[in-house]
Amino acid sequence: MACVIVLVAVIAGAPFVLNEGFLRLATECLLLLTMAQMWNLLAGYAGLVSLGHQVFIAFGAYALFLASGWLEVTPIWVLPVAPLMAAAIAAIIAFPLFRLRDAYFSIAMWVFAEIIGAFTMKSQAVGGTSGMPLATSKLIDFDWFEPTMFWLAGGLTLVTIAALYKMMTSSFGLGLMSVRDNDLAAMSVGVDVRHNRLIAFVLSAAGCGLAGALSFMGNLFIAPLAAFDVNWSVYMMFIVIIGGIGTLEGPILGVIIFFGLRELMTGPLGLSGGWYLVGLGIIAVVVMIVAPRGIWPALRDRLGVRLLDVHRAAPRPAAGTILPSTSERVTG
Amino acid sequence: MIWVETLINGALLGGLYGLLGIGLALVFGVMRVVNIAHGEFMVLSAFCAVLLSNMFPQVSPLLMLVPVIALSFAVGWLYQALIVNRVVTSPDPLSPLLLTFGVSVILRNVMVEIFGADVRSLQVGELSRASLEVAGLNIGIMPLLTLVLAALLFMALQLVLRRTEFGRIVRATADRRDIVRLSGVKPDRVYNYVMGLSLALGAIGGVLLAVRSSFTPFSGAERLLIAFEVVVLGGLGSFWGALLGGIALGMAQLIGLKIDPNAGLLYAHLLFFIMLLIRPSGLVSSRV
């Protein structure tokens, strides 16, 4: 609890200490952390790898830009349309997509994102390939714009992590993780696999929609090539894989490495963004081969630290009964 | 008449798409891995062909296929031996997917940095413009040759897998990786050859596609998506199904381009998505 208060105080006070460049970077970090947590909810807990998650980012962002333009209100007041729009789309496309498993699901998501991207580029109502500016940007108070964006991003990140922690320690989370670990065994004890996956998918889409809307609101401009960029999925995936898939701490560590490496390679080392992605990719591939569960779980086991752990111990057998030795690990 | 011509050209393009899919289908059929980097390897082979034909301008670019195929086989062998084999037996079916996706990102960005993001294409001179006039229809020689080559390769692959010792070993490894060890087969070694073969087939598709249309280092993603759609539409593990799937996608794309000149691959993607809704098992359901 004390920890939460400190974090809230840090986020509330940061805009008064940091300069504008740092604040923008921090906002970007926090939004990408939220997206990575959402991707992790789907991949690490529900076992569904999406390579087309950029479509939800784009849906959220476009919904915000359009709604703000139509209603002529400050974009902040219409922020809720972004997660609602992304969640509604996710709930609809879940029906065809959930018939597919593993790699099929992943690539079908990607194809879906490509189709929506192509239609967006054709639609003149949203500016076609050249995109559109935020119509209501004149209503924004620019003295407080950067701090507000940072507070929104920080608040979203805190709420996301707290909600995920709460969820994973609840029976819903246990059901989700049991499906990931062994879906046959989970079904046999009455876990509704399809229902759990659907909820995770819809929540994950909603979170990405909101984070995407905030990200493009900060730019005051949206274009389909940026919104439907497959690199969104690449970033989310690399952050989760490097940090630790299926843990809440992993994406936090992943985001630190992601931005640390970016600032180092494109700053002091003077390398281009392409080489940065190559470097990040090499780290991800090496991590997948050497420590398939990611850096955080490997560190945690070596150091014995527990931060946001949702680990449960197996129930102790009652005295006198002899049970075959079972695996103690319920969650990762 | 113009529509008949479009359909025929779509079918010819489909032969090429079948070639894109077959390498992916082979790897998936044998080791249950979808190699997400397949498209990037195809683009890489196209870059190799362009580099070679710049170095030896007097040799026909199509002859460059020979060294490029050999190189791709070697690259595939090493790629499998050094990287993919380490996760192929992972209990988590998502590991190979994530790993090959990581490799595709690395390859794409290395190509951007080395070759630049410019649009390239492979020039084969007169041959690309030559065409046949049959019953009032204009049919390109190059697409026709491509379809014939695709059909021949499909037949050859089928023969190799059905009739040869190597084919028997590959099929046995695909069925029971653990049991073939009893007969002295090393599954990892078999996988190396299969990945080599897959990338060699991909190289043929990649180079021929580079003759047909231009490419950039970012073209790998759309090549992978087409290859994947071919495999799924054709039904898993069915080589002739892959050819049929390719033809369906080729026709959808060219009809789409007739209706809307800047549609790109949109109509091929739409056909795939609709087929997924009404027939998830593919056009043809049979096994290797």
Boltz contact constraints between the chains, C-beta under 6 A:
constraints:
  - contact:
      token1: [A, 49]
      token2: [B, 94]
      max_distance: 6.0
  - contact:
      token1: [A, 49]
      token2: [B, 97]
      max_distance: 6.0
  - contact:
      token1: [A, 96]
      token2: [B, 277]
      max_distance: 6.0
  - contact:
      token1: [A, 99]
      token2: [B, 280]
      max_distance: 6.0
  - contact:
      token1: [A, 102]
      token2: [B, 93]
      max_distance: 6.0
  - contact:
      token1: [A, 103]
      token2: [B, 34]
      max_distance: 6.0
  - contact:
      token1: [A, 103]
      token2: [B, 97]
      max_distance: 6.0
  - contact:
      token1: [A, 107]
      token2: [B, 228]
      max_distance: 6.0
  - contact:
      token1: [A, 111]
      token2: [B, 225]
      max_distance: 6.0
  - contact:
      token1: [A, 111]
      token2: [B, 269]
      max_distance: 6.0
  - contact:
      token1: [A, 114]
      token2: [B, 269]
      max_distance: 6.0
  - contact:
      token1: [A, 115]
      token2: [B, 269]
      max_distance: 6.0
  - contact:
      token1: [A, 118]
      token2: [B, 266]
      max_distance: 6.0
  - contact:
      token1: [A, 234]
      token2: [B, 105]
      max_distance: 6.0
  - contact:
      token1: [A, 241]
      token2: [B, 98]
      max_distance: 6.0
  - contact:
      token1: [A, 274]
      token2: [B, 109]
      max_distance: 6.0
  - contact:
      token1: [A, 274]
      token2: [B, 112]
      max_distance: 6.0
  - contact:
      token1: [A, 274]
      token2: [B, 113]
      max_distance: 6.0
  - contact:
      token1: [A, 275]
      token2: [B, 113]
      max_distance: 6.0
  - contact:
      token1: [A, 277]
      token2: [B, 109]
      max_distance: 6.0
  - contact:
      token1: [A, 278]
      token2: [B, 106]
      max_distance: 6.0
  - contact:
      token1: [A, 278]
      token2: [B, 109]
      max_distance: 6.0
  - contact:
      token1: [A, 278]
      token2: [B, 110]
      max_distance: 6.0
  - contact:
      token1: [A, 281]
      token2: [B, 102]
      max_distance: 6.0
  - contact:
      token1: [A, 281]
      token2: [B, 105]
      max_distance: 6.0
  - contact:
      token1: [A, 281]
      token2: [B, 106]
      max_distance: 6.0
  - contact:
      token1: [A, 284]
      token2: [B, 102]
      max_distance: 6.0
  - contact:
      token1: [A, 285]
      token2: [B, 102]
      max_distance: 6.0
  - contact:
      token1: [A, 288]
      token2: [B, 99]
      max_distance: 6.0
  - contact:
      token1: [A, 289]
      token2: [B, 86]
      max_distance: 6.0
